[in-house]
Amino acid sequence: MSNTPVNKMTYEQAMAELEQVVGKLESSQVALDDSIKLYERGAALKKHCEEKLKQAEEKVALITLGGDGAPDGLKPVEG
């Protein structure tokens, strides 16, 4: 596991570390206290990945298409 703050990770970094966390938890070779820390880190990584995916989906949804079906630009973000 890295010491990088979760909010500083890219989606790919967070997903890779989340896979490591799950692997360690599934191995049943981790002490209880360490399992709790791993679970907390995993929960934070999962939330971060979900937020990054939502942001990407919102960006894709903002792409407008022209009459020919080609991307024409972006709609401004509302909210």
N, C-alpha and C positions, 0 to 999 in steps of 0.2 A: 504494500500500500504506500501511496505517496503522502507527503505532508502538505501537498498543495491544497490551499483552501478550495472547497468545492465550487464556490462561486467564481473562481478564476479559471476553471477548467473548460475546455471545449467539450462539445457533446461526445466526441470520440474518446477523449481522455476519460471522461466520467463513465462512459459505458464500459470501457476496458477495465477500469478499476472495479466497477460494480460486478463484472463477471468474476474478477479475482475474489471479491468479498463473498459472493455466492458460493464459489468453489471451496473456499476455506470453511464456510459455515456448513456446507454439505459433507465435508470430510469428517466431521465429528471429532476432530483431533485438536480442538481449540478449547482452552479453559473457559469456564463460565463467564468470568469477568471480561475476557477477551472477546467472547461471543457477543456479549452485550455491546461492547464498543464497535465491533464489526457490524452488528445489526444497525446501530445508530448511524454509522458512516454509510452503510448501504441505503438506508432510508433517505438520507440527505442526497446521495448520488442519484437515486431514483427520481426524487423530486426535481433535481436540477435537470436531468435528462428530459423529463416531461415538460418543463418550462421551455427548454431549448427547442423541443419539437413543436410546441405550440407557437413559439415565435416564428419558426420557419413556415408553419402552415399559414399563419397570418400574412406573411410576406408573399407567399405563393397566391393566396386568395386576393391580394391586392393587384396582381398583374391583370391589366385590361388587354383585351384583344381587339384588333382593328377589324374592319370589314372583310379583310382577306384571311382572317383567322390567325394572323401573326401577332406576337406581342406588340402592343402599341404604347405601353407606358405603365405607370403605376397610379392607382387611386391614392389620394391622401389618407393617412390613417386617421380614423375618427375616434374620438374618445378622450 
